[in-house]
Amino acid sequence: MTIYETIKVAISVKQAAEHYGLKVNRNGMACCPFHNDRHPSMKLNEDYFFCFGCGVKGDVIDFVARSFDLSSYEAAQKLASDFGLDPKPPTSAAMLKPKRPYIRQFREDEMLCFRVLMDYLHLLEDWKVRYAPKTPDDDLDDRFVEACQMIDYIEYLADILTVGDLEERVAVVDELMKESKIAFLQNYVARKRKEGLSHGEER
């Protein structure tokens, strides 16, 4: 294992950024130090950083090289020194599988979340009309109640993914992807649509 591989295994981009004074919020976002950034537009994860504003990207060594105007080798040496690592390749260090760039994964996750939210929203809008009580004395259908309770919230989430700033969108996507919430909602919508078709419901 080379010194570069050793550094990448031992030190995450987020760790290095925070060590050198960058404030990273709980969503892994920070103001990009490489352009005049007023709102956090740089995403930092374990092994990769990407700025949605200026497009700069790379690994932990690239981050330090760019921050201190160093060569890749000098950046690796600085990291080894500052984090107390032996620059000689350790025999026991495990190689990490390369991960896909965060930007591509985020866009895929965001598109999935938006599509599922819109499917659910259309279902709720249909329920609100289809199962509305005909008279004040009618019992409220559970689907009508769910529609009344959920439409505003689902519209709010969809609006964030459509017109929100980057930090807001990342927060929504992270929350929806957590514990497979979006997958559960996707299955729920599909099941409810199937139930409606099997019952031969018509407008």
Residue pairs with C-beta under 8 A, 6 or more apart in sequence:
1 9
1 89
1 90
1 93
1 95
2 89
3 73
3 76
3 77
3 80
3 87
3 88
3 89
4 61
4 72
4 76
5 89
5 93
5 95
6 80
6 85
6 87
6 89
6 90
6 93
7 60
7 61
7 76
7 79
7 80
7 85
8 47
8 59
8 60
8 61
8 96
9 93
9 94
9 95
9 96
10 83
10 85
10 93
11 60
11 79
11 83
11 85
12 45
12 46
12 47
12 60
13 44
13 45
13 46
13 47
13 48
13 49
13 59
13 60
13 63
14 24
14 28
14 44
14 45
14 46
15 60
16 60
16 63
16 64
16 79
17 24
17 30
17 44
17 49
17 63
18 24
19 82
19 83
20 64
20 67
22 30
22 31
22 33
23 30
23 31
24 30
24 44
25 40
25 167
27 167
27 170
27 171
27 174
28 43
28 44
28 45
28 170
29 40
29 41
29 42
29 43
29 44
29 166
29 167
29 170
30 40
30 42
30 44
31 37
31 38
31 39
31 40
31 41
31 42
32 41
32 42
32 51
32 53
32 54
32 56
33 42
33 67
34 51
34 54
34 56
34 66
35 51
35 53
35 54
35 56
37 51
37 53
37 54
39 165
39 166
39 167
40 166
40 167
41 51
41 52
41 53
41 54
41 166
42 49
42 50
42 51
42 52
42 53
42 56
43 49
43 50
43 51
43 52
43 102
43 103
43 106
43 170
45 99
45 102
46 99
47 59
47 60
47 96
47 98
47 99
48 57
48 58
48 59
48 99
48 101
48 102
49 56
49 57
49 58
49 59
49 62
49 63
50 56
50 57
50 101
50 102
50 103
51 57
52 103
52 166
56 66
57 101
57 103
58 66
60 79
61 72
61 75
61 76
61 79
62 72
62 75
64 70
64 75
64 78
64 79
65 71
65 72
65 74
65 75
68 75
68 78
70 78
76 87
77 87
79 85
80 86
80 87
106 170
106 173
109 173
109 177
110 161
110 169
110 173
112 182
113 161
113 172
113 173
113 176
113 177
113 182
114 158
114 161
114 162
116 182
116 185
116 186
116 189
117 154
117 157
117 158
117 161
117 185
118 158
119 186
119 189
120 150
120 154
120 185
120 188
120 189
121 151
121 154
121 155
121 158
123 189
123 192
123 193
124 146
124 147
124 150
124 151
124 154
125 147
125 151
127 141
127 143
127 144
127 146
127 147
128 144
128 147
128 148
128 151
129 203
130 143
130 201
130 203
131 141
131 143
131 144
131 147
132 144
133 139
133 140
133 141
133 144
157 172
157 176
160 168
160 169
160 172
161 169
161 172
161 173
164 172
175 181
176 182
176 185
